[in-house]
C-alpha cells in the first residue's frame, strides 16, 4: 500500500547503522490509518520498509530522502519536519479516483522505543482511565515486547472498581490498549492468561433470561424478570452465592471460575467498535473458556496489535443467559507472544485439553458456520489436515457450545480434544507455533 517517497528534515543527528522504527499516522480526509516505518542507515544510505514495501534513500545534511514504490508501482511522497522522536508534515498520494491527479494528506509519526533488554520483562500497570471503544486511535497505555508479562486490573461492566468506586462509564469499559512491539497486520497475537484473581467480595447480575432463549410462552411469564441480584463471593472457599437468598435458593452456592468477557485487538481502519460488540478482532466475546491457564489467539489488524481487556466475570454459564454474568473486578496477569506472518480468521482459544474456535455473528446459524470454518482452518494450518481430513475429524469429534446470547452478536464455539489430534500433528500444533516464533 500506502507507501512513499519520504522526505524529512531531522532535528537531531542519528547514529550510523542505527535501526529505527516509527509508527506513522496518516489522516485522509479525517480518516486515520496507521503503518510502520523501519529503516537502517549505512553511512547515509537508507534501506528498510514502509508498511511492508521496500524502500531506499539517503540521509545527508539533516535531511532524509526515502524512495518507495508500492507493489502496484504507485509512488508516494511524504514531506515534513522532525525531532528525534516525532515527525509531521504532508503526504502526496495518487488520487484514488483519477489516475492523473494527486491528493495531499497530513501525517504525523512517533519513534517507537528500543528494547532495553533481550530478556522478557515483567510490567506492573495501574490503569488511570478506561476505554469504551475498541479503537486504533486510542493512545497505548503501555508498550511491551513478545515474551513480556503484564500484571494489571480491570473494573466491572458498570465501571466500578475493587473499592466500589465508579471509575468509568458503564458498558464493559476496558483496560488498555497495550502496544506489542513487532506486531503488524497479518500476524497472530497469543495471550497467555496466567492468573485471573478476584479482588472484591461481591458481584452483580440479574434474574433475567435473554430473549433469544425464550419461547413465546416463557416470554409471557418472564415479564417480571430483570431485577438486580447481588452475589457474595467467598474468595477463600471459591464460592459464589446470592445474598439474602431464601426459599428454594437458601444455601445455593456455585464454584467461581473467573473469566474475561472482553478481550480484543484493535479493529482495522474505520469507525471504532463499542466495547459491547464483537468481531474478527475479538471484543465482548463473553466466552467462558477465556480463563486462567488458557491461551487466546487474536488476528492482528493494526501496528502494535493494541490489546484491550475487561468485563471480568466471577462466573458465567454458557451463553450468559441472565444478560449479565457475575460482573465484578479482577487482577489480571498475562503474557504476550507473537506469531509472525500467520493470519487466522477469528479468535481461537487453546486449553490444556481442547482447541476452540469462536464464531460470532448476528445469528446462531451464522456463528456456527464461522466457528466451523475457523476450526477447519486451524486443522489445516497447524495439524496438516486436508479439508477432507478435517471433515472426518469434525464428524467424529467436534463439540459445539453456545458462547454468548446476550450481546448484539451471538457466539458459538467449536471444540476438539487435543488428545485426538496429537499423534497426527506433524507441525507441532498450536503450542509449538506460539512459542517457536517469538520476536
Secondary structure as a PSIPRED ss2 file (coil, helix, strand):
# PSIPRED VFORMAT (PSIPRED V4.0)

   1 X C   1.000  0.000  0.000
   2 X C   1.000  0.000  0.000
   3 X C   1.000  0.000  0.000
   4 X C   1.000  0.000  0.000
   5 X E   0.000  0.000  1.000
   6 X E   0.000  0.000  1.000
   7 X E   0.000  0.000  1.000
   8 X E   0.000  0.000  1.000
   9 X E   0.000  0.000  1.000
  10 X E   0.000  0.000  1.000
  11 X C   1.000  0.000  0.000
  12 X C   1.000  0.000  0.000
  13 X C   1.000  0.000  0.000
  14 X C   1.000  0.000  0.000
  15 X C   1.000  0.000  0.000
  16 X C   1.000  0.000  0.000
  17 X C   1.000  0.000  0.000
  18 X C   1.000  0.000  0.000
  19 X E   0.000  0.000  1.000
  20 X E   0.000  0.000  1.000
  21 X E   0.000  0.000  1.000
  22 X E   0.000  0.000  1.000
  23 X E   0.000  0.000  1.000
  24 X E   0.000  0.000  1.000
  25 X E   0.000  0.000  1.000
  26 X E   0.000  0.000  1.000
  27 X E   0.000  0.000  1.000
  28 X E   0.000  0.000  1.000
  29 X C   1.000  0.000  0.000
  30 X C   1.000  0.000  0.000
  31 X E   0.000  0.000  1.000
  32 X E   0.000  0.000  1.000
  33 X E   0.000  0.000  1.000
  34 X E   0.000  0.000  1.000
  35 X E   0.000  0.000  1.000
  36 X E   0.000  0.000  1.000
  37 X E   0.000  0.000  1.000
  38 X E   0.000  0.000  1.000
  39 X E   0.000  0.000  1.000
  40 X E   0.000  0.000  1.000
  41 X E   0.000  0.000  1.000
  42 X E   0.000  0.000  1.000
  43 X C   1.000  0.000  0.000
  44 X C   1.000  0.000  0.000
  45 X E   0.000  0.000  1.000
  46 X E   0.000  0.000  1.000
  47 X E   0.000  0.000  1.000
  48 X E   0.000  0.000  1.000
  49 X E   0.000  0.000  1.000
  50 X E   0.000  0.000  1.000
  51 X C   1.000  0.000  0.000
  52 X C   1.000  0.000  0.000
  53 X E   0.000  0.000  1.000
  54 X E   0.000  0.000  1.000
  55 X E   0.000  0.000  1.000
  56 X E   0.000  0.000  1.000
  57 X E   0.000  0.000  1.000
  58 X E   0.000  0.000  1.000
  59 X E   0.000  0.000  1.000
  60 X E   0.000  0.000  1.000
  61 X C   1.000  0.000  0.000
  62 X C   1.000  0.000  0.000
  63 X E   0.000  0.000  1.000
  64 X E   0.000  0.000  1.000
  65 X E   0.000  0.000  1.000
  66 X E   0.000  0.000  1.000
  67 X E   0.000  0.000  1.000
  68 X E   0.000  0.000  1.000
  69 X E   0.000  0.000  1.000
  70 X C   1.000  0.000  0.000
  71 X C   1.000  0.000  0.000
  72 X C   1.000  0.000  0.000
  73 X C   1.000  0.000  0.000
  74 X C   1.000  0.000  0.000
  75 X E   0.000  0.000  1.000
  76 X C   1.000  0.000  0.000
  77 X E   0.000  0.000  1.000
  78 X E   0.000  0.000  1.000
  79 X E   0.000  0.000  1.000
  80 X E   0.000  0.000  1.000
  81 X E   0.000  0.000  1.000
  82 X E   0.000  0.000  1.000
  83 X C   1.000  0.000  0.000
  84 X C   1.000  0.000  0.000
  85 X C   1.000  0.000  0.000
  86 X E   0.000  0.000  1.000
  87 X E   0.000  0.000  1.000
  88 X E   0.000  0.000  1.000
  89 X E   0.000  0.000  1.000
  90 X E   0.000  0.000  1.000
  91 X E   0.000  0.000  1.000
  92 X E   0.000  0.000  1.000
  93 X E   0.000  0.000  1.000
  94 X E   0.000  0.000  1.000
  95 X E   0.000  0.000  1.000
  96 X C   1.000  0.000  0.000
  97 X C   1.000  0.000  0.000
  98 X E   0.000  0.000  1.000
  99 X E   0.000  0.000  1.000
 100 X E   0.000  0.000  1.000
 101 X E   0.000  0.000  1.000
 102 X E   0.000  0.000  1.000
 103 X E   0.000  0.000  1.000
 104 X E   0.000  0.000  1.000
 105 X E   0.000  0.000  1.000
 106 X E   0.000  0.000  1.000
 107 X E   0.000  0.000  1.000
 108 X E   0.000  0.000  1.000
 109 X E   0.000  0.000  1.000
 110 X E   0.000  0.000  1.000
 111 X E   0.000  0.000  1.000
 112 X C   1.000  0.000  0.000
 113 X C   1.000  0.000  0.000
 114 X C   1.000  0.000  0.000
 115 X C   1.000  0.000  0.000
 116 X C   1.000  0.000  0.000
 117 X C   1.000  0.000  0.000
 118 X C   1.000  0.000  0.000
 119 X C   1.000  0.000  0.000
 120 X C   1.000  0.000  0.000
 121 X C   1.000  0.000  0.000
 122 X E   0.000  0.000  1.000
 123 X E   0.000  0.000  1.000
 124 X E   0.000  0.000  1.000
 125 X C   1.000  0.000  0.000
 126 X C   1.000  0.000  0.000
 127 X C   1.000  0.000  0.000
 128 X C   1.000  0.000  0.000
 129 X C   1.000  0.000  0.000
 130 X C   1.000  0.000  0.000
 131 X E   0.000  0.000  1.000
 132 X C   1.000  0.000  0.000
 133 X E   0.000  0.000  1.000
 134 X E   0.000  0.000  1.000
 135 X C   1.000  0.000  0.000
 136 X C   1.000  0.000  0.000
 137 X C   1.000  0.000  0.000
 138 X C   1.000  0.000  0.000
 139 X C   1.000  0.000  0.000
 140 X C   1.000  0.000  0.000
 141 X C   1.000  0.000  0.000
 142 X E   0.000  0.000  1.000
 143 X E   0.000  0.000  1.000
 144 X E   0.000  0.000  1.000
 145 X E   0.000  0.000  1.000
 146 X C   1.000  0.000  0.000
 147 X C   1.000  0.000  0.000
 148 X C   1.000  0.000  0.000
 149 X E   0.000  0.000  1.000
 150 X E   0.000  0.000  1.000
 151 X E   0.000  0.000  1.000
 152 X E   0.000  0.000  1.000
 153 X E   0.000  0.000  1.000
 154 X E   0.000  0.000  1.000
 155 X C   1.000  0.000  0.000
 156 X C   1.000  0.000  0.000
 157 X C   1.000  0.000  0.000
 158 X C   1.000  0.000  0.000
 159 X C   1.000  0.000  0.000
 160 X E   0.000  0.000  1.000
 161 X C   1.000  0.000  0.000
 162 X C   1.000  0.000  0.000
 163 X C   1.000  0.000  0.000
 164 X C   1.000  0.000  0.000
 165 X C   1.000  0.000  0.000
 166 X E   0.000  0.000  1.000
 167 X C   1.000  0.000  0.000
 168 X C   1.000  0.000  0.000
 169 X C   1.000  0.000  0.000
 170 X C   1.000  0.000  0.000
 171 X C   1.000  0.000  0.000
 172 X C   1.000  0.000  0.000
 173 X C   1.000  0.000  0.000
 174 X E   0.000  0.000  1.000
 175 X E   0.000  0.000  1.000
 176 X E   0.000  0.000  1.000
 177 X E   0.000  0.000  1.000
 178 X E   0.000  0.000  1.000
 179 X E   0.000  0.000  1.000
 180 X E   0.000  0.000  1.000
 181 X E   0.000  0.000  1.000
 182 X C   1.000  0.000  0.000
 183 X C   1.000  0.000  0.000
 184 X C   1.000  0.000  0.000
 185 X C   1.000  0.000  0.000
 186 X C   1.000  0.000  0.000
 187 X C   1.000  0.000  0.000
 188 X E   0.000  0.000  1.000
 189 X E   0.000  0.000  1.000
 190 X E   0.000  0.000  1.000
 191 X E   0.000  0.000  1.000
 192 X E   0.000  0.000  1.000
 193 X E   0.000  0.000  1.000
 194 X E   0.000  0.000  1.000
 195 X E   0.000  0.000  1.000
 196 X E   0.000  0.000  1.000
 197 X E   0.000  0.000  1.000
 198 X E   0.000  0.000  1.000
 199 X C   1.000  0.000  0.000
 200 X C   1.000  0.000  0.000
 201 X C   1.000  0.000  0.000
 202 X E   0.000  0.000  1.000
 203 X E   0.000  0.000  1.000
 204 X E   0.000  0.000  1.000
 205 X E   0.000  0.000  1.000
 206 X E   0.000  0.000  1.000
 207 X C   1.000  0.000  0.000
 208 X C   1.000  0.000  0.000
 209 X C   1.000  0.000  0.000
 210 X C   1.000  0.000  0.000
 211 X H   0.000  1.000  0.000
 212 X H   0.000  1.000  0.000
 213 X H   0.000  1.000  0.000
 214 X C   1.000  0.000  0.000
 215 X C   1.000  0.000  0.000
 216 X H   0.000  1.000  0.000
 217 X H   0.000  1.000  0.000
 218 X H   0.000  1.000  0.000
 219 X H   0.000  1.000  0.000
 220 X H   0.000  1.000  0.000
 221 X H   0.000  1.000  0.000
 222 X H   0.000  1.000  0.000
 223 X H   0.000  1.000  0.000
 224 X H   0.000  1.000  0.000
 225 X C   1.000  0.000  0.000
 226 X C   1.000  0.000  0.000
 227 X C   1.000  0.000  0.000
 228 X E   0.000  0.000  1.000
 229 X E   0.000  0.000  1.000
 230 X E   0.000  0.000  1.000
 231 X E   0.000  0.000  1.000
 232 X E   0.000  0.000  1.000
 233 X E   0.000  0.000  1.000
 234 X E   0.000  0.000  1.000
 235 X C   1.000  0.000  0.000
 236 X C   1.000  0.000  0.000
 237 X C   1.000  0.000  0.000
 238 X C   1.000  0.000  0.000
 239 X E   0.000  0.000  1.000
 240 X E   0.000  0.000  1.000
 241 X E   0.000  0.000  1.000
 242 X E   0.000  0.000  1.000
 243 X C   1.000  0.000  0.000
 244 X C   1.000  0.000  0.000
 245 X C   1.000  0.000  0.000
 246 X C   1.000  0.000  0.000
 247 X H   0.000  1.000  0.000
 248 X H   0.000  1.000  0.000
 249 X H   0.000  1.000  0.000
 250 X C   1.000  0.000  0.000
 251 X C   1.000  0.000  0.000
 252 X C   1.000  0.000  0.000
 253 X C   1.000  0.000  0.000
 254 X E   0.000  0.000  1.000
 255 X E   0.000  0.000  1.000
 256 X C   1.000  0.000  0.000
 257 X C   1.000  0.000  0.000
 258 X C   1.000  0.000  0.000
 259 X E   0.000  0.000  1.000
 260 X E   0.000  0.000  1.000
 261 X E   0.000  0.000  1.000
 262 X E   0.000  0.000  1.000
 263 X E   0.000  0.000  1.000
 264 X E   0.000  0.000  1.000
 265 X E   0.000  0.000  1.000
 266 X C   1.000  0.000  0.000
 267 X C   1.000  0.000  0.000
 268 X C   1.000  0.000  0.000
 269 X C   1.000  0.000  0.000
 270 X C   1.000  0.000  0.000
 271 X C   1.000  0.000  0.000
 272 X C   1.000  0.000  0.000
 273 X E   0.000  0.000  1.000
 274 X E   0.000  0.000  1.000
 275 X C   1.000  0.000  0.000
 276 X C   1.000  0.000  0.000
 277 X C   1.000  0.000  0.000
 278 X E   0.000  0.000  1.000
 279 X E   0.000  0.000  1.000
 280 X C   1.000  0.000  0.000
 281 X C   1.000  0.000  0.000
 282 X E   0.000  0.000  1.000
 283 X E   0.000  0.000  1.000
 284 X C   1.000  0.000  0.000
 285 X C   1.000  0.000  0.000
 286 X C   1.000  0.000  0.000
 287 X C   1.000  0.000  0.000
 288 X C   1.000  0.000  0.000
 289 X C   1.000  0.000  0.000
 290 X C   1.000  0.000  0.000
 291 X E   0.000  0.000  1.000
 292 X C   1.000  0.000  0.000
 293 X C   1.000  0.000  0.000
 294 X C   1.000  0.000  0.000
 295 X E   0.000  0.000  1.000
 296 X E   0.000  0.000  1.000
 297 X E   0.000  0.000  1.000
 298 X E   0.000  0.000  1.000
 299 X E   0.000  0.000  1.000
 300 X C   1.000  0.000  0.000
 301 X C   1.000  0.000  0.000
 302 X C   1.000  0.000  0.000
 303 X C   1.000  0.000  0.000
 304 X C   1.000  0.000  0.000
 305 X C   1.000  0.000  0.000
 306 X C   1.000  0.000  0.000
 307 X E   0.000  0.000  1.000
 308 X E   0.000  0.000  1.000
 309 X E   0.000  0.000  1.000
 310 X E   0.000  0.000  1.000
 311 X E   0.000  0.000  1.000
 312 X E   0.000  0.000  1.000
 313 X E   0.000  0.000  1.000
 314 X C   1.000  0.000  0.000
 315 X C   1.000  0.000  0.000
 316 X C   1.000  0.000  0.000
 317 X C   1.000  0.000  0.000
 318 X C   1.000  0.000  0.000
 319 X E   0.000  0.000  1.000
 320 X C   1.000  0.000  0.000
 321 X C   1.000  0.000  0.000
 322 X C   1.000  0.000  0.000
 323 X C   1.000  0.000  0.000
 324 X C   1.000  0.000  0.000
 325 X C   1.000  0.000  0.000
 326 X C   1.000  0.000  0.000
 327 X E   0.000  0.000  1.000
 328 X C   1.000  0.000  0.000
 329 X C   1.000  0.000  0.000
 330 X E   0.000  0.000  1.000
 331 X E   0.000  0.000  1.000
 332 X E   0.000  0.000  1.000
 333 X E   0.000  0.000  1.000
 334 X E   0.000  0.000  1.000
 335 X E   0.000  0.000  1.000
 336 X E   0.000  0.000  1.000
 337 X E   0.000  0.000  1.000
 338 X E   0.000  0.000  1.000
 339 X E   0.000  0.000  1.000
 340 X C   1.000  0.000  0.000
 341 X C   1.000  0.000  0.000
 342 X C   1.000  0.000  0.000
 343 X C   1.000  0.000  0.000
 344 X C   1.000  0.000  0.000
 345 X C   1.000  0.000  0.000
 346 X C   1.000  0.000  0.000
 347 X C   1.000  0.000  0.000
 348 X E   0.000  0.000  1.000
 349 X E   0.000  0.000  1.000
 350 X E   0.000  0.000  1.000
 351 X C   1.000  0.000  0.000
 352 X C   1.000  0.000  0.000
 353 X C   1.000  0.000  0.000
 354 X E   0.000  0.000  1.000
 355 X E   0.000  0.000  1.000
 356 X E   0.000  0.000  1.000
 357 X E   0.000  0.000  1.000
 358 X E   0.000  0.000  1.000
 359 X E   0.000  0.000  1.000
 360 X E   0.000  0.000  1.000
 361 X E   0.000  0.000  1.000
 362 X C   1.000  0.000  0.000
 363 X C   1.000  0.000  0.000
 364 X H   0.000  1.000  0.000
 365 X H   0.000  1.000  0.000
 366 X H   0.000  1.000  0.000
 367 X H   0.000  1.000  0.000
 368 X H   0.000  1.000  0.000
 369 X H   0.000  1.000  0.000
 370 X H   0.000  1.000  0.000
 371 X H   0.000  1.000  0.000
 372 X H   0.000  1.000  0.000
 373 X H   0.000  1.000  0.000
 374 X H   0.000  1.000  0.000
 375 X H   0.000  1.000  0.000
 376 X H   0.000  1.000  0.000
 377 X H   0.000  1.000  0.000
 378 X H   0.000  1.000  0.000
 379 X H   0.000  1.000  0.000
 380 X H   0.000  1.000  0.000
 381 X H   0.000  1.000  0.000
 382 X H   0.000  1.000  0.000
 383 X H   0.000  1.000  0.000
 384 X C   1.000  0.000  0.000
 385 X C   1.000  0.000  0.000
 386 X C   1.000  0.000  0.000
 387 X H   0.000  1.000  0.000
 388 X H   0.000  1.000  0.000
 389 X H   0.000  1.000  0.000
 390 X H   0.000  1.000  0.000
 391 X H   0.000  1.000  0.000
 392 X H   0.000  1.000  0.000
 393 X H   0.000  1.000  0.000
 394 X H   0.000  1.000  0.000
 395 X H   0.000  1.000  0.000
 396 X H   0.000  1.000  0.000
 397 X H   0.000  1.000  0.000
 398 X C   1.000  0.000  0.000
 399 X E   0.000  0.000  1.000
 400 X E   0.000  0.000  1.000
 401 X E   0.000  0.000  1.000
 402 X E   0.000  0.000  1.000
 403 X E   0.000  0.000  1.000
 404 X E   0.000  0.000  1.000
 405 X C   1.000  0.000  0.000
 406 X C   1.000  0.000  0.000
 407 X C   1.000  0.000  0.000
 408 X C   1.000  0.000  0.000
 409 X C   1.000  0.000  0.000
 410 X E   0.000  0.000  1.000
 411 X E   0.000  0.000  1.000
 412 X E   0.000  0.000  1.000
 413 X E   0.000  0.000  1.000
 414 X E   0.000  0.000  1.000
 415 X E   0.000  0.000  1.000
 416 X E   0.000  0.000  1.000
 417 X E   0.000  0.000  1.000
 418 X H   0.000  1.000  0.000
 419 X H   0.000  1.000  0.000
 420 X H   0.000  1.000  0.000
 421 X C   1.000  0.000  0.000
 422 X H   0.000  1.000  0.000
 423 X H   0.000  1.000  0.000
 424 X H   0.000  1.000  0.000
 425 X C   1.000  0.000  0.000
 426 X C   1.000  0.000  0.000
 427 X C   1.000  0.000  0.000
 428 X C   1.000  0.000  0.000
 429 X H   0.000  1.000  0.000
 430 X H   0.000  1.000  0.000
 431 X H   0.000  1.000  0.000
 432 X H   0.000  1.000  0.000
 433 X H   0.000  1.000  0.000
 434 X H   0.000  1.000  0.000
 435 X H   0.000  1.000  0.000
 436 X H   0.000  1.000  0.000
 437 X C   1.000  0.000  0.000
 438 X C   1.000  0.000  0.000
 439 X C   1.000  0.000  0.000
